[in-house]
Amino acid sequence: MQVFWQVPETLALEPHIFLHLVNAAGEVVAQQDGLPHNNATSWQDLSGLPAQADYRALLLPANLPSGTYTLHLGLYDPASGQRIPTQDSTEFVVLGTVTLK
């Protein structure tokens, strides 16, 4: 999945990105965490640049049952585990649903 990040100024911390696949019970069944560009770029490197493309991928468990899942994308402080609120004051952005058959 392609997402875009824009960092207007220097950040006080280096948050990690999380991408979660969540089942109907609200359980995370697959996840990917890290810095932009598969941990190859710091947020400081992106500071002041135009929006930058980043690619996120999830490895799905082989035994994942068929069903409808929701994708969540957000940021958190790796030192504390605390999620960083979105502009809407939520813990993550809901990207949509995925149906596995």
N, C-alpha and C positions, 0 to 999 in steps of 0.2 A: 504494500500500500504506500502511496506517495502522500506525504504531508509537507507543509511549508512552515518554516520558522522565520520570524523576524525579531531580532534583538536590537531595540533602538538605542540602548546604552549599556554600559558595563554593569554586570550583575554582581551582587554581593556574594552569591554562591553559585555552584555548578549543579543545578538540578538534573536529575535523571528523568528520562521519558519512560512512561509505562504504556504498553498496549496490552489490554486484557480482553480475552474472549470469555464472556460470562454466560452461564446457563440460566434457565428460567427460575431456578432457585436462588440466583444471585451469587453462585459460586464461580470463582475464577477457574477455568478449565485449561487455559493456555495463556502464557504471557511472555512478553519480551520487554526487557528493561535495558536502559543504557543511555549514553550520550548520543548526540547527532552523528550521523554517518557511521553507524556501527562502532561507536566509541572512538572514532578517529578524529573527531573535531570537538573542541571545547566551545562552550557558549561564548567565551571571550573572543574566539576567532570569528564568530558570526556577528559580533557587536558592530552596529552601524552599517551593515551591509543590507542590500535589498533582500527581500524574502528568499530564503534558500530551500531548495528541495531536499527532502530526507526520505529515505525508504525504510519502512518497517515491515517485518515479516514474522509470522507466527508458525512455529512447528506444532502441528496438531498431534495429540496422542493417538496412537493406532487404534485404541479401543474407544474412541470418542463416539458416543451414540448419535444417531440421526436426530435432528431437531433444529430448533431456531435458537440462535445465540446472538448476543449483543456485543458490539465492539466498543470499548471504553479507551480513551486516550487522555493522558494527563501528565503532570510533572510532580516530582516529590524531591525532598531534600534527602540525599542518601545517608547523611550523618544521623538524622533523627527519624527518618521514615515518614515525616509529616508531609502530607500532600499540600501542594501549592494551589490555592484557589484560582479558578478561571476568572475571566472578566465578568462572568455571570455569578460569581461567588459559589460555584459548585466545585466538587473535587475532581471532576473529569468532564470531558466532552463525550457525548454519545455519538459515535460515528454512524451507527445504523445497525441493521440486523443482517445476519448471515444464516442461511438455511443449509444444513448438511443433510444429504440423502444417502 
